[in-house]
Amino acid sequence: MNASDTANESTPVIKRHVHSGAVCCDPAWEDAYKRFESPEEEIEKFIKRLRLLGFENRPRDIRVAELFCGRGGGLIALKRLGFTSIEGVDLSETLLLQNQTEATLHLADCRDLPFPDASMDAVIIHGGLHHLPNLPEDLKKVLCEIHRVLNDEGTFHAVEPWLTPFLRFVHAVIDFPAVRKFYAKGDALAVMIQHERETYEQWLSQPAVIRELFGKYFNATLNRTAWGKLQFSGHKKKFL
C-alpha cells in the first residue's frame, strides 16, 4: 500500500492507505450521532471506559492504536490521560477530517492495518466492530490483524453493544413515538439504529460466534456484559 500525507492549516495530517474520498455513514445517522451526545460528553465517557479497561496503570509512552476512531473522541481521551504515542485508523475521511487530536491518523481499512508486525502495545475499539458488513468473516480479519500488529505483551480492548436485558428494554422504550418526542437522546439513538440496522442486528444476533473469535486470538482479563455493552480486554495469544 502507498501512503500519502496531506494537510493544510485547518485540517489534520492523514496518512492515506486506501483511495481518498471515503465518506461516513449517511447524513441522517451523522446528525443523530451529534445529537446523541456532545463531543465533550463522548470524551468523558471514553475516559471512564479507559480507566475501567486499566489504562490508568499503563506506562504513558506505550504505542496505542484506536481503530474505527471516527472524529477522535477516544484519541482525545487517551491524550488527556497522558498517553503520548497514539494513532487512529478509520475508513471515513469525512470523520478523520474532524479530528483535532494531533494523533497520527490513517485512512485505512481495519481489516488490513497499516502497521508493521508486533509494533503496537495496545489496540482499542470503541464501538466499531458492530459496523462490519459481513460477520463472522470481517470480524475474523480485524482480530487477526490486531493480533498481528500487537507485540508479544500487547493487549486488545473493545467496548461494543450487547443484547443484555437493559438493551432490550431500551429498544422497547424508544419504539414509542411519545418517548422519542420528549426524550431527545432516545430519539437520536432510534435514528442511529434505524440507519445501521442491518449491521447492528447482525452483530447482536451472533454473541457465541463473537466470543469464540475473541477467545481464539486473546486471553481475556476482562470479559463482562452490563448495561447493554460488552467490555473486553485481553492479552495477545502467543500461539494460535
C-alpha positions as CSV (number, residue, x, y, z in Angstrom):
1,M,0.0,0.0,0.0
2,N,1.1,3.5,-0.7
3,A,0.5,6.1,1.9
4,S,0.5,9.9,1.3
5,D,0.2,12.7,3.8
6,T,-1.9,15.7,3.3
7,A,-2.6,18.7,5.5
8,N,-3.2,22.4,5.5
9,E,-3.7,25.0,8.2
10,S,-7.3,23.8,9.0
11,T,-7.1,20.0,8.5
12,P,-5.2,17.2,10.3
13,V,-2.4,15.2,8.7
14,I,-3.9,12.0,7.3
15,K,-1.8,9.1,6.0
16,R,-3.8,7.6,3.2
17,H,-3.5,3.9,2.6
18,V,-6.7,3.5,0.6
19,H,-8.4,5.6,-2.1
20,S,-9.1,9.1,-0.8
21,G,-12.7,10.2,-0.7
22,A,-14.3,7.6,1.6
23,V,-17.3,9.1,3.3
24,C,-19.1,8.4,6.6
25,C,-22.4,6.9,7.0
26,D,-25.4,8.8,5.7
27,P,-26.2,12.3,6.8
28,A,-29.2,11.3,8.9
29,W,-27.0,8.9,11.0
30,E,-24.3,11.6,11.4
31,D,-26.9,14.2,12.6
32,A,-28.3,11.7,15.1
33,Y,-24.8,10.8,16.3
34,K,-24.2,14.5,17.0
35,R,-27.5,14.9,18.9
36,F,-26.9,11.8,21.0
37,E,-24.1,13.3,22.9
38,S,-21.8,16.3,22.6
39,P,-18.1,15.8,21.8
40,E,-17.2,16.6,25.4
41,E,-19.7,14.1,26.8
42,E,-18.2,11.5,24.4
43,I,-14.7,12.2,25.6
44,E,-15.6,12.0,29.2
45,K,-17.4,8.6,28.5
46,F,-14.2,7.3,26.8
47,I,-12.0,8.4,29.7
48,K,-14.2,6.4,32.1
49,R,-14.0,3.4,29.8
50,L,-10.2,3.6,29.5
51,R,-10.0,3.7,33.3
52,L,-12.3,0.7,33.5
53,L,-10.1,-1.1,31.0
54,G,-7.0,-0.5,33.1
55,F,-5.3,2.3,31.1
56,E,-4.6,4.4,34.2
57,N,-2.0,1.8,35.2
58,R,-0.2,1.7,31.8
59,P,3.1,3.5,31.0
60,R,2.2,6.7,29.2
61,D,4.8,6.1,26.4
62,I,3.3,2.8,25.1
63,R,2.2,2.8,21.5
64,V,-1.6,2.7,21.2
65,A,-3.8,2.4,18.1
66,E,-7.5,3.2,18.2
67,L,-9.4,1.5,15.3
68,F,-12.7,3.0,14.0
69,C,-11.5,6.2,15.7
70,G,-14.0,8.4,13.9
71,R,-13.9,12.1,14.8
72,G,-11.3,11.4,17.5
73,G,-13.1,11.4,20.9
74,G,-11.2,8.3,22.0
75,L,-7.9,9.7,20.9
76,I,-8.5,12.9,22.9
77,A,-9.4,10.8,25.9
78,L,-6.0,9.0,25.6
79,K,-4.2,12.3,25.3
80,R,-6.0,13.7,28.4
81,L,-4.8,10.6,30.3
82,G,-1.3,11.4,29.3
83,F,-0.6,9.0,26.5
84,T,2.0,10.4,24.0
85,S,2.2,7.8,21.2
86,I,-1.3,7.4,19.8
87,E,-2.6,6.6,16.3
88,G,-6.1,6.4,14.8
89,V,-7.5,4.4,12.0
90,D,-10.8,4.9,10.2
91,L,-12.2,4.2,6.7
92,S,-14.1,7.5,6.7
93,E,-12.2,10.5,5.5
94,T,-15.1,12.7,6.5
95,L,-14.7,11.8,10.1
96,L,-10.9,11.8,10.1
97,L,-11.0,15.4,8.9
98,Q,-12.9,16.4,12.0
99,N,-10.0,15.2,14.2
100,Q,-8.2,17.9,16.2
101,T,-6.1,15.4,18.3
102,E,-2.5,15.8,16.9
103,A,-2.5,12.0,16.8
104,T,-1.2,10.2,13.7
105,L,-4.2,9.4,11.6
106,H,-4.6,6.7,9.0
107,L,-7.3,6.5,6.3
108,A,-7.2,2.7,6.1
109,D,-9.3,-0.4,6.3
110,C,-9.2,-2.1,9.8
111,R,-9.3,-5.4,8.0
112,D,-5.8,-4.5,6.6
113,L,-4.0,-2.4,9.2
114,P,-1.2,-0.1,8.1
115,F,1.2,-1.1,10.9
116,P,4.2,-3.5,11.0
117,D,4.1,-6.8,12.8
118,A,4.4,-6.6,16.6
119,S,4.6,-2.8,16.5
120,M,1.8,-1.9,19.0
121,D,1.4,-2.2,22.7
122,A,-2.3,-1.8,22.8
123,V,-5.3,-1.6,20.4
124,I,-8.6,-0.1,21.3
125,I,-12.0,-0.2,19.7
126,H,-14.9,1.9,21.0
127,G,-18.0,0.6,19.2
128,G,-16.7,0.0,15.7
129,L,-17.0,-3.8,15.2
130,H,-20.7,-3.8,15.0
131,H,-20.5,-1.7,11.8
132,L,-18.7,-4.5,10.0
133,P,-20.7,-5.6,7.0
134,N,-20.1,-9.3,7.0
135,L,-19.9,-11.5,10.1
136,P,-18.1,-13.5,11.1
137,E,-15.7,-13.1,8.2
138,D,-14.9,-9.4,8.7
139,L,-14.5,-9.8,12.4
140,K,-12.0,-12.6,11.9
141,K,-10.0,-10.4,9.6
142,V,-9.9,-7.5,12.0
143,L,-9.0,-9.6,15.0
144,C,-6.3,-11.4,13.0
145,E,-4.8,-8.1,12.0
146,I,-4.9,-6.8,15.6
147,H,-3.2,-10.0,16.7
148,R,-0.5,-9.4,14.0
149,V,0.3,-5.8,14.9
150,L,0.4,-6.4,18.7
151,N,3.7,-7.3,20.3
152,D,4.0,-10.4,22.5
153,E,2.9,-8.5,25.6
154,G,0.3,-6.5,23.7
155,T,-3.3,-6.0,24.7
156,F,-6.7,-5.6,22.9
157,H,-9.6,-3.7,24.3
158,A,-13.1,-3.3,23.0
159,V,-16.5,-1.9,24.1
160,E,-19.4,-2.9,21.8
161,P,-23.2,-3.1,22.1
162,W,-24.6,-6.3,23.6
163,L,-28.1,-7.6,23.9
164,T,-28.5,-7.5,27.6
165,P,-31.9,-7.2,29.3
166,F,-31.1,-3.5,29.7
167,L,-30.6,-3.0,26.0
168,R,-33.8,-5.0,25.2
169,F,-35.6,-2.5,27.5
170,V,-34.1,0.5,25.7
171,H,-35.1,-0.9,22.3
172,A,-38.7,-1.3,23.6
173,V,-38.9,2.1,25.1
174,I,-37.6,4.0,22.0
175,D,-40.1,2.3,19.8
176,F,-42.8,4.5,21.4
177,P,-43.2,7.8,19.4
178,A,-44.2,9.7,22.6
179,V,-41.0,8.7,24.3
180,R,-38.9,9.8,21.3
181,K,-40.8,13.1,21.2
182,F,-39.9,14.0,24.8
183,Y,-36.6,12.2,25.1
184,A,-34.1,13.7,22.6
185,K,-31.3,11.2,23.3
186,G,-33.7,8.3,22.9
187,D,-34.8,9.7,19.5
188,A,-31.2,10.1,18.4
189,L,-30.5,6.5,19.4
190,A,-33.5,5.3,17.5
191,V,-32.4,7.1,14.3
192,M,-28.9,5.7,14.6
193,I,-30.2,2.1,15.0
194,Q,-32.6,2.6,12.1
195,H,-29.8,3.7,9.8
196,E,-27.4,1.0,10.8
197,R,-30.0,-1.7,11.4
198,E,-28.5,-4.4,9.1
199,T,-25.0,-4.5,10.7
200,Y,-26.3,-3.7,14.2
201,E,-28.8,-6.6,14.3
202,Q,-26.2,-8.9,12.6
203,W,-23.8,-8.1,15.5
204,L,-26.4,-8.6,18.2
205,S,-27.5,-11.9,16.8
206,Q,-24.2,-13.7,17.0
207,P,-22.9,-13.5,20.6
208,A,-21.4,-17.0,20.7
209,V,-19.5,-16.6,17.5
210,I,-18.1,-13.2,18.6
211,R,-17.0,-14.5,21.9
212,E,-15.4,-17.6,20.3
213,L,-13.4,-15.4,17.9
214,F,-12.3,-13.1,20.7
215,G,-11.1,-16.1,22.7
216,K,-9.3,-17.5,19.7
217,Y,-6.9,-14.6,19.5
218,F,-6.8,-13.2,23.1
219,N,-6.6,-14.4,26.7
220,A,-9.3,-12.4,28.4
221,T,-8.6,-10.3,31.5
222,L,-12.0,-8.6,31.4
223,N,-15.0,-10.2,29.6
224,R,-18.1,-8.6,31.0
225,T,-21.6,-7.7,29.7
226,A,-23.5,-5.0,31.5
227,W,-25.9,-2.1,30.7
228,G,-26.1,-3.1,27.0
229,K,-22.3,-3.3,26.5
230,L,-19.7,-5.9,26.1
231,Q,-16.5,-4.8,27.8
232,F,-13.5,-6.9,26.8
233,S,-9.7,-6.7,27.5
234,G,-7.3,-9.4,26.7
235,H,-3.6,-10.3,26.1
236,K,-2.4,-11.5,22.7
237,K,-2.2,-15.2,22.5
238,K,1.3,-16.2,21.5
239,F,0.3,-19.4,19.8
240,L,-2.8,-19.8,17.7
